[in-house]
Amino acid sequence: MRIMRYVLLTLIISLHMNVLGQEPGCWNIFRGNQRLTGSVSANLPAKPKLLWTFATGSMIKSSPVICNERVVIGTTEGMVYCLDLKGKLLWKFKASNSIEASAMILDNTVYIGDLQGILYALDLKTGKKIWTYATENQIIGSANWYRNGKEVSLLVGSYDYYLHCVDAATGKGKWKYESDNYINGAAACHSGMAVFGGCDGFLHLVDISSGKVIRKINVATYVAGSVAVEGTKAWIGDYDGKFSQVDLKGGTVTWKWQDPDVKLPFIASPALAGNYVVTGNHDKQVYCFDKNNGKKAWAFNSGSRIEASPVIAGKSVLAANMRGDLFLLNLSDGKKIWNYELGSPVVSNPAVAGNRFVLGASDGVVYCFGP
């Protein structure tokens, strides 16, 4: 009887963890949730319409986030913009340097880093600065969070080689974990661990409570994106054109895929749902693999290289390329459902909330699509 109760409790906790950060109206972090899976259960309309645009006046590399009926996005001019769901400006904040990192919204606070290496905490309602935390080099990846009781810790990587753990309430540093090179992507948070790759080619597993390394796994030469994590496995692409599944518990690469002829970088971070893992490559392809064995399920030629991370929304895949094309693809077979020409390169991934999505492009415009 005790065993049955334990199994049931474990199942409930697992299901709860799988939907954290994926409420229909909230995409509050770079890849939608703490495990950075880049997926939501809600389906997008088969033929989305352009609902509104907002012109920022400078290039957008930062991915948008949506929560509490607010859209937050940064620009290379160093501005943070907060819009309502109709595209109306609510407030803006000037950072000390260009912004390429995605914001994160948690407990009515916006956390976002800039290329000066400053992490900002801003009031979501007013845009007023609450505190700042300084790293020693640029921040390109989103912050993530870990909640232990009432205490919330932020995890953010920097080009100073460190993963920083910061108290969310005060902005005071808790610990720093030193990697062997730049940290470009966001760290996934799962089971009390921060999981991230970097320019040192290792996948790092760090205990969030102590800042001590649990394991370093040699996976590649250079990892530009973030990892997606589920259970004891992680999925990661690298600059040499390899895409891999890593066993976090065993510390080994369990499968690896690479095109034998074209070895171009995986800059995009993977999206994970069901038995599928989807990513994009500089070879113009959107790839879908069986997450368990690495067999290629399908590939879709987008016509231009892909740096923006794809998103899985229900039964479809949302992807964008550097020519400015948007695509909805069928998750099961990769067939095109819909496409739209923005005409401007897209490097930031979309944020999906309910039946609409928002993204920024290099022309400095924020676009919202929906039914």
N, C-alpha and C positions, 0 to 999 in steps of 0.2 A: 504493500500500500504506500509506504514511504517512497519507494522507487517511482511508482506511478505519479505521485504528487511532484516529485523532483522533475520528472520528464515533462509534466504539464507546465510547471513553473518555468522551466528552461525554454519551452516552446513559446509561451506567452512573452517572455523577455525578448526572445529572438524576433518574434513578430513585431513587438514594439520598437525594437532597435531598427528594424527595416523600414519603418515609416517615419522615424524621427526626421524633422526638417523637411518633410515632403507633404505637408498639409496643402490642400488644393489652392489656397491663396497665398502661399508662402514659399519662396525660393530664397532663403536667407543667407546662403553662402555660395561661393564659387561654383561648386558642383552639386548644389541642392541639399546636401546632408553631410554629416560629420565623416562618413566613410567615403565621401567624394565619388559616389557611384554615377552621378550625372543622369538620374532617371526619376520619373514620376509615374504613377499609375494612371493618371488622367489622360484621356485621349484629346488630341488637338483636332479641330475641324479639318476635313479632307481638303478644303480649299480656303485657307485663311485669307482674310482681307486686311489691307493696311488700314489700321484704325486711326493712328496719329503719328506725327513725327515731332521731335524737339531738336532744334539746332543748337549745339554747344559752341560752335565756332573754332574748335580745335580737335585734333585726331583723338580717337577713342581706341585704346587697347585694353582698358579695364572692362571686365565682364559685369553686367548689371546684376543687382539683387532686388528682390521684391518681398516685402513683408509689411503687415499692418497697413495695407493699402497705399504703400509708398514704394517708389522705384528710386534706387540710389546707384549712381555711376560716377566714375572719375574720368578725367581727361588728361592728355599729355601737357596741357597748359597748367596743370596743378589744381584744377577746380573739381570740387565734389558737388554734384547736383542732386537734389531731391525733388522728385516729381510725384504728382498724384497719378491715379490710374487712368486719367484722361489726358495726361501729358502736360499738365499745368505746373509751372515752377513753384515750389513751396519755399525752398531756400537754396543757397549755394554757399560754399565754404572754400576759401583759398588756402591750399597747403603750401609748404615751403619749396616744393619741387614737383616735377612731373609725376603723374600717377599712372601706373600700368597695372597695379594689383587690383583685384576685385575687392569690393567692400564686403563686410559681414554685418548682418543685423541680428542683435541678440538683446533681449530685455530692454527694448526701446532705445538701444544705443547702437550707433554705427561705428565700426572699427575698420580703419583703412590705413594702408602704408603708402609711402611715397619713395621716390628715388634718392631723397636725402637720407633715407633710412629711418624716418620718423613714423611711428605708429600713433594714429590719432584715435581718440574716443570722442564722438560727437553725439549730442542729443538728437535723437531721431525726429522729434517734433519741431525743434527750433534751429538745429544746425550749430548750436553753440558748443565750443570746445570744452570738454570735461577734463581731459588730461592728455599728455603726450609721453611717449616712451621712445628713447633714442637707441637705435642700433648703430653700428659703426660703418655700415655700407647700405646700399640700396635694398629696398624691399620690392620684390616683383610678384610674389605669391600672396594669396589670400591668407588671412588669419583663420584659425579654427578654434574650437572651444571644447573644454572638458569640464563637466560639472560633478563635483564631489560634495553632496549635501547642499549647503547654501553657498559654498565656495566655488567660484568659476575661474578657471585658468584659461588664458589665451596662448595659443602656440603659433609662432610666426617665424619663418625662415628669412635669412638675410644673406647678402653677398659678403658679409664679414665672416662667413663659414659657420655661423652659429644658428641653431634653433633656439629661439628665446621663449621662455615661459613667463607670462606676465599676469599679474593679478588683474582681473577684469574690472574690479570696483575701484582700485586705487591707481593702476598704472605702474605699480612697483614691480621690478623684476624679481622672479623667484629663483630661477636658475638659467644657465646657458649650457647647451650641449654642443660641443665642437665637432663638426664634420671635417672632411679633408679638402673641401672646395666649396664653391658657391652653391647656395641653395636657391633654386629657381622657382620651384613649384610650391604648392600648399602641402601641408602635412595632413594625412588622414588620421582621425582619432577613432580608435576601436579597442574595446576591452582593456582600457587603461593604458593603451600604448599610442604613441605618435609614430606614424609610419610614413617615411618619405624617402625619395631618391634625390640625387644631386649630381653636380658636375664631377664628383669623385667616382661615379659609377657604382656606388653601393646603395643598397636599400637598407635604411637605418630603422631599427625598432628601439624606441626610447620609452622608458617607464615615466609616465607623466607625473606621478607623485614625487619621484626623487630626481629625475633628470639623468638617471644612469642608463647606459646603453644595455639593452637586453641582447641584441644580436646585430651584426653587420653581415649583409649578404651581398656577395659580389655578383652583380647582375649585368653590367655593361661598362662602357667607357664614359658615357655622358647621358644623363637623364634630364630632359628639359621640362617635361610635364609632371603631372601629379599621378598618384596611384589610385586605383579603385580597390577597396577592400571588402571582402565578405568572408565571414567565418575565419578560417586559418589561412586563407589564400589572398593574394594580391595580384593585380594585373598592371603591367607597366610597359611602356614603349621607350625606345632609346634612339640616340642620334645616329647609330649605325644601321638603323632599319630593322632592328629586332623587336618583336613583341612577345612578351613572356608572361607566364604564370609562375608565381613564386609561392612556395610553401613556407609560411611564416614560422610555423612550429618546428619544421625540420631544417629550415635554413638552406633550402635547395631550390633551384629552378626546375620546376616539374615539367614544363614544356616550353618550347621556343619556336617561333615562326619567323621566317625571313624570306623575302623574294630572292630566288637564287641569282637573278639577273640585275635587278634594280635595288640597290641598297641605299635608299633615301630616308631621311629622318622622320621619326614619329615625334612631332612637336605637340600634337593634340593629346589631351588626357582621355582615357577610355571611359565609356559609358557601359553600365552593367545592369542587366535585368533578365530574370529567368535563367535560361541556359546560354544566353547570348552576351557577348562582349563586343562592343563596337568602337572603332577609332578611325582616325584619318591620317593620311601620310602625305609627304611632299610629292609623291608620285601621282597625285591627283585623285587617288582612290579613297573611298570610304570602305573600310573592311569590317566584316562581321565574322567572328569566330565562335565555335563551340567553346564555352568557357572551361569545360572540363578536360578536353583533350587537345585543343588548339587547332582542330581542323577548320579550314576556311569554309564558312557557310555560303558567303557571297562577297562580291566586290562590286562597287559602283564607281564608274569613272565620272567625276564631277566636272572635268574640263580644266581644272586649275589646281595648284597645290593647296593643301589643307593645313591650316594651323589652328583654326578655331576648333574647340572640343565639341564633338557631337553630343546630342541629348536624346535619350530614349523617353518618349512620351506615350505610354500605353502600348499600342501595337505599331507605332511608327518611330522613325528616326529623323531628327531634325539636324541638318548639317549645313555648313556654309563654307565657301572657299575664298581664295585670295583674288578672284575676279569679281566677287560681289554677288555670287549666285547663292540663293537659298534653296534648299531641297527638303521635301518630306518624302521619305522612303518607307516602304513596307518592311517592318522588322524581320518578317519571316523569310523573305526572298530578295530584298533589296530593290524591288521595282519602284520606279518613280511614281509618286502620287501627285506631287505638286512642285512647282518651282517658281521663283520670283527673282528678277534681276534688280539688285540694288545699284550695281554699277560702281561700287566702291569696295575695296578689300575689307574682309572681316577676319579679325584675329581673336576676338573675344567670343566666348560661347553664350548662347541665349539663356535667359532665365524664363522658366515656364511656371505660370501660376494659373490654375484653373484651366480654362480653354483658350488662353492667350499666351503669347510669348513676346519678350522684349529683348532687343540686342542693339549694340552700338557698332558703328562702322568707321572706317578711316576718314570719311568725309565729315566726321564730327557730329553726325546725326544719330539720335536715338530713335529706333523704329519699334512700333508696337503693332502686332498682328493678332487677329482673333476672328470670331465668327461674324 
